[in-house]
Amino acid sequence: MPSHRSFTAADAWFKSSYSGGNTTECVECAHTGTGTLVRDSKWPDGPVLAVQADAWSIFVEGISPNHAAHAAL
């Protein structure tokens, strides 16, 4: 996955749906052709976590409410 420094302001960074309106604990994500980038919304020029597409899918499935309900059965 390319370095986050190669991305421009035109990239589609979006705030996590679990981030509150005025809270200080927010993350932003940007989907790429090969995965997802994650960064701290308070520090947009700081470090970025790059996650490959297959790993991101497993992560999202694992934290979804429907998955958690079925896993507890």
KAJO-V782897 format. One record per residue. N is the residue number from 0. PHI is phi in degrees with one decimal (999 if undefined). NEAR is the number of other ideal C-beta (glycine too) atoms within 10 Angstrom. Layout:
# KAJO-V782897
[[N:PHI:NEAR] [N:PHI:NEAR]]
This chain:
# KAJO-V782897
[[0:999:15] [1:-68.5:11] [2:-61.7:9] [3:-63.6:19] [4:-66.6:8] [5:-83.3:9] [6:-91.8:15] [7:-108.3:6] [8:-63.5:6] [9:-75.8:6] [10:-64.1:12] [11:-87.7:10] [12:-75.2:17] [13:-136.6:12] [14:-81.6:13] [15:-55.1:13] [16:-67.7:6] [17:-91.3:10] [18:-80.2:15] [19:-73.1:10] [20:-59.5:6] [21:-118.8:6] [22:-77.4:9] [23:-99.2:9] [24:-111.5:11] [25:-123.9:16] [26:-119.6:15] [27:-120.7:18] [28:-127.0:17] [29:-142.3:16] [30:-83.0:14] [31:-118.8:18] [32:-69.6:7] [33:-120.2:12] [34:168.4:17] [35:-135.3:19] [36:-104.1:21] [37:-130.6:19] [38:-143.0:19] [39:-79.2:15] [40:-64.7:16] [41:-79.1:11] [42:-134.9:9] [43:-63.3:12] [44:-96.1:8] [45:-84.4:9] [46:-63.8:9] [47:-127.9:19] [48:-90.0:12] [49:-103.1:16] [50:-121.4:18] [51:-65.4:13] [52:-55.5:14] [53:-66.2:10] [54:-67.6:12] [55:-63.3:17] [56:-61.0:13] [57:-63.9:12] [58:-61.1:13] [59:-63.3:11] [60:-62.4:10] [61:-67.4:10] [62:-99.3:10] [63:-70.3:11] [64:-58.6:7] [65:-65.6:8] [66:-66.6:12] [67:-63.4:10] [68:-65.1:9] [69:-72.8:9] [70:-67.8:8] [71:-79.7:6] [72:-73.0:4]]
